[in-house]
Amino acid sequence: MTVSRRTLGSGASALEVSGEGLGCMGMSEFYGPGDEGESVAVIHAALDAGVNFLDTADMYGPFTNERLVGRAIATRRDEVVLATKFGNERREDGTRLGINGRPDYVRQACDASLARLGVEHIDLYYQHRVDPNVPVEETWGALGELVTAGKVRHLGISEAAPATIRRAHAVHPVTALQTEWSLWSRDVEDNDVLATTRELGIGFVAYSPLGRGFLSGTIRRVDDLDANDFRRHSPRFQGENFEKNLELLERVREIAADKGATPSQLALAWVLAQGPDVVPIPGTKRQRYLSENIAALDLELSEDDLRALDSAAPVGSSAGDRYADMSSVNR
């Protein structure tokens, strides 16, 4: 199959990427142990298939995910649209230092990411979280300087509120907003975030389009997760919330079966059907799941299918917050 292309942003800020990206976070942290050899093989298989949009961040690992991605693309840089992020400051030992949007830190973080990735420029550089103690105009002033210097080609922002997106965009064009969006997390449809990106011509990169793996249907109980998997502490995977969310999953599974698709493929096809400005970045560290995810690009949903999914998983139907601490999102 030929992987289609989509465009994030508009005008001079437009960036063409594969219609589906690859989230690399879980290869290094959060979702249990990883296998570097298999992870590199997954990245190479993605590139071979035409999935060229790779997503990482300095805080994943911390730092080890950027190094892994850098090694994987060392001989294939020209094939890759590379996205990374700054702002969730951590030490090498994993200690979290908080959210940092200070201009001096922006410059330091970018140089460090370039070194770890082994590249001369970053294609899409995101502010990972908004620092409540630093005006976003100051952070974006520094980001604009990185673009002028040629270290960064395009800018993005993650988990930002509509007013913050507008303020950032006024300083330098925002190419993409990265925020969670799936059948399991539809907040952006109801809180003006999606409306704002579309008004401003900003692309939407949907992370966790499979609901942190929940919509794959492979997680039937919390004990299916590794002992150090962060989802064990997620409100949506806890007690009554988990049981209620399983009911939502069953409704999705039934529709997928009728389509001759897996739940993962149906969930990704739904995100893709939300508009040509939307690019999901499902994460995986296994080649078999990569192939399954890519096949979703060929799954067409009818208006009846979309209505059935809206009924099965309407806005606000998931039980529990997305994070145990929601204070750093949508601000």
Disulfide bonds with the S-S distance in Angstrom:
none
